[in-house]
Amino acid sequence: MLSAIQSLRERYLRGETDPITELDAALAKANSNAGRNVYLVHEAAWSRAEAAKLRREDMERQLLWGIPVSLKDCFDLGGFTTSYGSNFYREHNGVAAEDSAVAERLRAVGAVVTGKTHLHQLAYGITGENRDFGDCVQPRDPTLLTGGSSSGAAASVQEGSALAAIGTDTGGSIRVPAALCGLAGYRSSLTLQDDLWRGGAHLASSFDTLGWLYRDLRDGPLLAQTLFGLTPTAAAPLRSPRIGIPQSEFLHDCEADVLATLQHWQQIFREQQANIATFDAAYWNDALSLFAPIQAHEAAALHRGHFHHFEAAIAERLAWGATLPEPEISSLRLKLAAFRETTTALFESFDYLLLPCSPMSALFANQDQSQTRVRILRYTAPISLAGLPVVTLPGTAGGLQLVGPLGGDAELLAFSAKFAEGHATLHA
């Protein structure tokens, strides 16, 4: 059985359908959540005109030819505004004169952009709440937040208006919405960013990464190839892969259903002769004390002079970041280097690491989420500090981070793609 992207490509190649027909079907599902805010920029006529430009002779060469893809609204798309999830920047930035590097890349591989999606303001949050554009709730359940900051990206894939979505991940902004919305996600190695941030809004360049949200683990290698130029690996799968899981003390605040998802995936890996062992992750408890101040300091420099335009919690973080003196930041960066070295050394004992994306499986709309960010970042920040690639393994309750070594993206994606059936058994 083919994935949705593979299936549509096959139908195109056989001449059974065309990009405009498929785009219209996708756009009919757009903004189907209760807030009607999956997209902050949504011009069906423009998307249809773009689809009409595709040439059949390019179909085999362009790997996402005719595939509906959404773009997070922190990347420029020529002719439209870029809000970064903020009314202030929507008005301040004006209309983009040209495409960002990411939008250019999407055009080059034949993707059809369905619109620009909702995000937590400035991409500086993990819940998908937004004062200016409304909180993003899941299309399938209006009582649940999508998570963020790539909130609309997750919602667009969940509702079916896009088959894949561009997201960013600084401290978990792809991993968490993917996990909460039952999707796959791919956060790239920090070393892969290259020039792809041209025309894109950074939050904290020491940690910012790009990636995808999508439905089927088998699509990960193709999506990484189109965005980063990674050659899908044809290497034989690892025999008896070594997978490391944090000791139970680190997982002490996980909800029972999240731990059940972790157990389920461990069983899947054991059935493939994986060797699973635990490691001492106690030093990861210090990750947030490194991550938060460096992130805030870098974000404050980007948004200096504008803090009062943003919602209170974000403005407070920015103001704090602006007060941190350079000697303190320099000291933190030395500790960051040591943290990265220690985490990289884990891959001398393991091929992959496995842990939850979040200790909870759902975030409920209209409830106090003031402590949510700290709780979730405890699980995501260690990986962000180390700059490592991650594939989110979906579950019926939450999702897991399958973490690879720095630069090992192609192998990680190929490995995860072999377990699409494991995801299917969760929904059987």
C-alpha positions as CSV (number, residue, x, y, z in Angstrom):
1,M,0.0,0.0,0.0
2,L,1.4,3.4,-1.0
3,S,1.4,6.5,1.1
4,A,-0.8,9.5,0.2
5,I,2.1,11.3,-1.6
6,Q,3.3,8.2,-3.3
7,S,-0.2,7.3,-4.4
8,L,-0.9,10.8,-5.9
9,R,2.4,10.7,-7.8
10,E,1.5,7.4,-9.3
11,R,-1.9,8.7,-10.3
12,Y,-0.3,11.7,-11.9
13,L,2.2,9.5,-13.8
14,R,-0.7,7.3,-15.1
15,G,-2.7,10.4,-16.2
16,E,-5.6,9.6,-13.9
17,T,-5.9,13.1,-12.4
18,D,-4.3,16.5,-12.6
19,P,-2.9,19.1,-10.1
20,I,-5.9,21.5,-10.3
21,T,-8.4,18.8,-9.5
22,E,-6.3,17.5,-6.6
23,L,-5.7,21.1,-5.4
24,D,-9.4,21.9,-5.4
25,A,-10.1,18.8,-3.4
26,A,-7.4,19.7,-0.9
27,L,-8.5,23.4,-0.6
28,A,-12.1,22.4,0.0
29,K,-10.8,21.1,3.4
30,A,-8.9,24.2,4.3
31,N,-9.6,26.0,7.6
32,S,-11.9,23.3,8.8
33,N,-11.0,23.7,12.4
34,A,-13.3,25.5,14.8
35,G,-11.3,28.8,14.6
36,R,-11.1,28.7,10.8
37,N,-7.5,29.8,11.3
38,V,-5.3,26.9,10.0
39,Y,-4.1,29.4,7.3
40,L,-3.2,33.1,7.9
41,V,-2.8,33.5,4.1
42,H,-5.1,31.5,1.9
43,E,-5.7,32.5,-1.7
44,A,-7.3,29.7,-3.6
45,A,-7.2,31.5,-7.0
46,W,-3.4,32.1,-6.6
47,S,-2.8,28.5,-5.7
48,R,-4.8,27.3,-8.7
49,A,-2.9,29.6,-11.0
50,E,0.4,28.1,-9.7
51,A,-0.9,24.6,-10.2
52,A,-1.8,25.5,-13.8
53,K,1.8,26.5,-14.5
54,L,3.1,22.9,-13.9
55,R,4.2,21.1,-17.1
56,R,3.7,17.4,-17.5
57,E,7.1,17.0,-19.0
58,D,8.6,18.0,-15.6
59,M,6.6,15.4,-13.7
60,E,9.2,12.7,-13.3
61,R,12.0,15.2,-12.6
62,Q,10.1,17.3,-10.0
63,L,9.6,15.0,-7.0
64,L,6.7,16.9,-5.5
65,W,5.0,17.7,-8.8
66,G,1.4,18.7,-8.0
67,I,1.7,17.8,-4.3
68,P,-0.3,20.3,-2.1
69,V,2.1,21.7,0.5
70,S,1.6,24.4,3.2
71,L,4.2,26.9,4.2
72,K,4.6,28.2,7.8
73,D,4.0,32.0,7.9
74,C,7.5,32.9,8.9
75,F,8.8,32.4,5.4
76,D,8.2,34.9,2.6
77,L,6.0,34.1,-0.4
78,G,6.3,36.7,-3.1
79,G,3.2,38.9,-3.3
80,F,2.0,38.2,0.3
81,T,2.7,39.4,3.8
82,T,4.6,37.5,6.4
83,S,3.3,37.8,9.9
84,Y,5.5,35.6,12.1
85,G,2.2,35.1,13.9
86,S,1.9,38.8,14.8
87,N,-0.4,41.5,13.6
88,F,2.5,44.0,14.2
89,Y,4.8,42.2,11.7
90,R,2.0,41.6,9.2
91,E,1.6,45.4,9.0
92,H,5.2,46.3,9.5
93,N,6.7,43.9,6.9
94,G,4.4,44.8,4.1
95,V,4.1,42.6,1.0
96,A,7.1,40.3,0.2
97,A,8.8,41.3,-3.1
98,E,10.2,37.8,-3.6
99,D,10.1,34.2,-2.4
100,S,12.1,32.9,0.5
101,A,14.7,30.2,-0.2
102,V,12.2,27.6,1.1
103,A,9.4,28.8,-1.2
104,E,11.9,28.8,-4.1
105,R,12.8,25.2,-3.2
106,L,9.2,24.1,-3.1
107,R,8.6,25.6,-6.6
108,A,11.7,23.9,-7.9
109,V,10.4,20.5,-7.0
110,G,6.9,21.2,-8.3
111,A,5.0,21.5,-5.0
112,V,1.8,23.6,-5.0
113,V,1.7,26.0,-2.0
114,T,-1.8,25.9,-0.5
115,G,-1.2,28.9,1.8
116,K,0.8,30.2,4.8
117,T,-0.1,28.6,8.1
118,H,-0.8,29.7,11.6
119,L,2.0,29.7,14.2
120,H,2.5,30.6,17.8
121,Q,3.5,34.2,17.9
122,L,7.1,34.7,16.7
123,A,7.4,30.9,16.7
124,Y,8.2,31.5,20.4
125,G,5.8,29.0,22.1
126,I,4.8,25.3,22.2
127,T,1.0,25.3,22.5
128,G,-0.3,26.9,19.3
129,E,-2.1,29.7,21.2
130,N,-2.1,33.1,19.6
131,R,-3.6,36.4,20.9
132,D,-3.7,38.0,17.4
133,F,-5.0,35.2,15.2
134,G,-6.8,33.0,17.7
135,D,-5.7,29.7,19.2
136,C,-5.2,26.9,16.7
137,V,-7.4,23.8,17.6
138,Q,-7.2,20.5,15.9
139,P,-9.6,20.0,12.9
140,R,-10.5,16.6,14.2
141,D,-11.3,17.7,17.8
142,P,-12.1,21.3,18.7
143,T,-11.3,20.7,22.4
144,L,-7.6,20.1,21.7
145,L,-4.9,22.5,20.8
146,T,-2.5,21.5,18.0
147,G,0.6,22.4,19.9
148,G,3.1,24.8,18.4
149,S,4.8,26.7,17.1
150,S,4.1,24.9,13.8
151,S,0.4,24.8,14.7
152,G,-1.2,25.5,11.3
153,A,1.3,23.2,9.6
154,A,0.1,20.3,11.7
155,A,-3.6,21.3,11.3
156,S,-3.2,21.5,7.5
157,V,-2.0,18.0,7.3
158,Q,-4.5,16.7,9.8
159,E,-7.4,18.2,7.8
160,G,-6.1,17.1,4.5
161,S,-5.6,20.6,2.9
162,A,-2.0,19.7,2.5
163,L,-0.2,16.4,2.1
164,A,2.9,17.8,3.8
165,A,3.7,21.0,5.6
166,I,6.9,23.1,6.1
167,G,7.6,23.7,9.8
168,T,10.4,25.0,12.0
169,D,11.8,23.5,15.2
170,T,13.8,25.5,17.7
171,G,12.7,23.9,20.9
172,G,10.2,21.3,19.7
173,S,8.0,23.2,17.2
174,I,7.7,20.4,14.7
175,R,8.1,17.5,17.2
176,V,5.4,18.5,19.6
177,P,2.5,19.4,17.1
178,A,3.3,16.2,15.2
179,A,3.0,14.2,18.4
180,L,-0.1,15.9,19.6
181,C,-1.9,15.7,16.2
182,G,-1.0,12.0,15.5
183,L,1.4,12.9,12.6
184,A,5.0,12.1,11.6
185,G,7.5,14.9,11.7
186,Y,11.1,15.5,10.7
187,R,13.4,18.0,12.4
188,S,16.7,18.4,10.5
189,S,20.2,18.5,11.9
190,L,21.3,21.9,12.8
191,T,24.2,21.5,10.3
192,L,21.8,21.2,7.3
193,Q,20.3,24.8,7.4
194,D,22.7,26.2,4.8
195,D,21.1,29.2,3.1
196,L,17.5,28.0,3.5
197,W,16.7,30.8,6.1
198,R,17.0,33.5,3.4
199,G,13.6,35.2,3.5
200,G,12.7,33.4,6.7
201,A,12.3,34.7,10.3
202,H,14.7,33.3,12.8
203,L,13.9,33.0,16.5
204,A,17.3,31.8,17.8
205,S,19.8,30.9,15.2
206,S,21.8,28.7,17.6
207,F,18.9,26.3,17.6
208,D,16.6,27.0,14.7
209,T,16.0,24.1,12.3
210,L,13.7,23.4,9.4
211,G,11.6,20.3,8.6
212,W,8.4,18.7,7.6
213,L,5.1,17.5,9.1
214,Y,3.4,14.6,7.2
215,R,1.2,11.6,7.7
216,D,3.3,8.6,6.7
217,L,6.8,7.7,7.8
218,R,7.6,6.4,4.4
219,D,7.4,9.9,3.0
220,G,10.2,11.3,5.2
221,P,13.1,10.4,2.9
222,L,11.5,12.0,-0.2
223,L,10.5,15.2,1.7
224,A,14.1,15.5,3.0
225,Q,15.5,15.0,-0.4
226,T,13.3,17.8,-1.9
227,L,14.1,20.4,0.8
228,F,17.7,19.6,1.7
229,G,19.0,17.7,-1.3
230,L,19.6,14.6,0.8
231,T,20.1,11.5,-1.2
232,P,17.9,8.7,0.1
233,T,20.2,6.0,1.5
234,A,20.1,2.6,-0.1
235,A,22.2,1.2,2.8
236,A,21.0,-2.1,4.3
237,P,19.1,-1.6,7.5
238,L,21.1,-1.9,10.7
239,R,21.1,-5.4,12.1
240,S,20.2,-5.3,15.8
241,P,20.2,-1.5,16.0
242,R,21.1,-0.2,19.4
243,I,18.5,2.1,20.9
244,G,18.9,4.1,24.0
245,I,16.1,5.2,26.3
246,P,16.4,7.6,29.3
247,Q,16.2,5.9,32.6
248,S,12.7,5.9,34.3
249,E,13.7,8.7,36.6
250,F,13.8,11.1,33.7
251,L,10.4,10.0,32.5
252,H,8.8,10.4,36.0
253,D,6.2,13.0,34.9
254,C,5.0,11.2,31.7
255,E,1.3,10.4,31.6
256,A,0.4,6.7,31.4
257,D,-0.8,6.8,27.8
258,V,2.5,8.4,26.7
259,L,4.4,5.6,28.5
260,A,2.2,3.1,26.8
261,T,3.1,4.5,23.4
262,L,6.8,4.3,24.4
263,Q,6.3,0.6,25.3
264,H,4.5,-0.1,22.1
265,W,7.3,1.2,20.0
266,Q,9.9,-0.6,22.0
267,Q,8.1,-3.8,21.3
268,I,8.1,-3.0,17.5
269,F,11.8,-2.4,17.6
270,R,12.5,-5.5,19.6
271,E,10.6,-7.5,17.0
272,Q,13.2,-6.3,14.6
273,Q,16.0,-7.5,16.8
274,A,16.9,-4.1,18.3
275,N,19.0,-4.0,21.4
276,I,17.3,-1.6,23.8
277,A,19.0,-0.2,26.9
278,T,18.7,2.7,29.2
279,F,21.1,5.6,29.8
280,D,21.5,8.1,32.6
281,A,19.8,11.3,31.3
282,A,20.1,13.2,34.7
283,Y,22.3,15.8,33.1
284,W,19.4,16.6,30.7
285,N,17.6,18.2,33.6
286,D,19.9,21.1,33.2
287,A,19.1,21.6,29.5
288,L,16.5,24.3,30.0
289,S,18.8,26.4,32.1
290,L,21.1,26.6,29.0
291,F,18.5,26.7,26.3
292,A,16.1,29.3,27.6
293,P,18.5,32.2,28.3
294,I,20.5,31.7,25.0
295,Q,17.2,31.5,23.1
296,A,15.8,34.6,24.8
297,H,19.0,36.6,24.3
298,E,19.1,35.8,20.6
299,A,15.3,36.5,20.1
300,A,15.6,39.8,22.0
301,A,18.2,41.0,19.6
302,L,16.0,40.2,16.6
303,H,12.9,41.9,18.0
304,R,14.5,44.8,19.9
305,G,12.3,47.9,20.1
306,H,9.1,45.9,19.4
307,F,8.5,43.9,22.6
308,H,5.4,45.8,23.6
309,H,3.6,44.7,20.4
310,F,3.6,41.0,21.5
311,E,1.6,39.0,24.0
312,A,2.7,39.4,27.6
313,A,4.4,36.0,28.1
314,I,6.5,36.5,25.0
315,A,7.3,40.1,25.8
316,E,8.5,39.1,29.2
317,R,10.8,36.5,27.8
318,L,12.2,39.0,25.3
319,A,12.7,41.6,28.0
320,W,14.5,39.1,30.1
321,G,16.7,38.1,27.2
322,A,17.7,41.7,26.6
323,T,19.0,42.1,30.2
324,L,21.4,39.1,30.0
325,P,25.0,40.4,29.8
326,E,27.4,39.1,27.1
327,P,29.8,37.6,29.6
328,E,26.9,35.5,31.0
329,I,25.9,34.4,27.5
330,S,29.5,33.5,26.7
331,S,29.7,31.4,29.8
332,L,26.5,29.6,28.8
333,R,27.8,28.9,25.4
334,L,30.9,27.2,26.9
335,K,28.5,25.0,28.8
336,L,26.5,24.4,25.7
337,A,29.6,23.1,23.9
338,A,30.2,20.7,26.8
339,F,26.6,19.6,26.7
340,R,26.8,18.9,23.0
341,E,30.0,16.9,23.4
342,T,28.4,14.7,26.2
343,T,25.3,14.1,24.2
344,T,27.2,13.3,21.0
345,A,29.1,10.7,23.0
346,L,25.9,8.8,23.6
347,F,26.1,7.6,19.9
348,E,29.2,5.7,20.8
349,S,26.9,3.3,22.6
350,F,23.7,3.7,20.6
351,D,22.6,4.1,17.0
352,Y,19.4,6.0,18.0
353,L,17.8,7.5,21.0
354,L,14.1,7.1,21.8
355,L,12.0,9.3,24.2
356,P,8.6,11.1,24.3
357,C,8.1,14.4,22.5
358,S,6.0,15.5,25.5
359,P,5.0,14.1,28.8
360,M,1.4,14.7,28.0
361,S,-0.6,13.4,25.1
362,A,-3.1,16.3,24.7
363,L,-3.3,20.1,25.4
364,F,-6.9,21.2,26.1
365,A,-8.2,24.5,24.6
366,N,-9.3,27.2,27.0
367,Q,-7.3,25.8,29.9
368,D,-4.3,27.3,31.7
369,Q,-1.2,26.3,29.7
370,S,1.2,28.5,31.6
371,Q,3.3,25.6,32.9
372,T,3.1,23.6,29.7
373,R,6.1,25.1,28.0
374,V,8.5,24.2,30.8
375,R,7.2,20.7,31.1
376,I,7.5,19.9,27.4
377,L,10.9,21.6,26.9
378,R,12.4,19.3,29.5
379,Y,11.9,16.6,26.8
380,T,12.8,18.6,23.7
381,A,15.4,21.1,24.8
382,P,18.2,18.5,25.2
383,I,17.9,17.5,21.6
384,S,17.7,21.1,20.5
385,L,20.9,22.0,22.4
386,A,22.7,19.2,20.6
387,G,21.3,20.2,17.2
388,L,20.3,16.6,16.4
389,P,17.9,15.3,13.8
390,V,14.6,13.8,14.9
391,V,11.8,11.9,13.4
392,T,8.5,12.0,15.4
393,L,7.0,8.5,15.6
394,P,3.2,9.0,15.8
395,G,1.1,7.2,18.4
396,T,-2.5,7.1,19.4
397,A,-1.5,9.0,22.5
398,G,1.4,11.4,22.0
399,G,4.4,10.6,19.9
400,L,8.1,9.8,20.3
401,Q,11.4,11.4,19.3
402,L,13.5,9.0,17.4
403,V,16.9,10.8,17.5
404,G,19.8,10.2,15.2
405,P,23.4,11.5,15.4
406,L,24.3,14.9,14.0
407,G,24.3,14.8,10.2
408,G,22.8,11.3,10.2
409,D,19.5,12.5,8.7
410,A,19.3,10.3,5.7
411,E,19.9,7.1,7.7
412,L,17.5,8.2,10.4
413,L,14.7,8.8,7.9
414,A,15.4,5.6,6.0
415,F,15.3,3.7,9.3
416,S,12.0,5.3,10.5
417,A,10.4,4.7,7.1
418,K,10.7,1.0,7.6
419,F,8.3,1.2,10.6
420,A,5.3,2.7,8.9
421,E,3.5,-0.5,9.7
422,G,4.3,0.0,13.3
423,H,2.4,3.2,13.2
424,A,-0.5,1.5,11.5
425,T,-0.8,-1.1,14.3
426,L,-1.3,1.7,16.7
427,H,-4.5,2.6,14.9
428,A,-5.7,-1.0,14.2
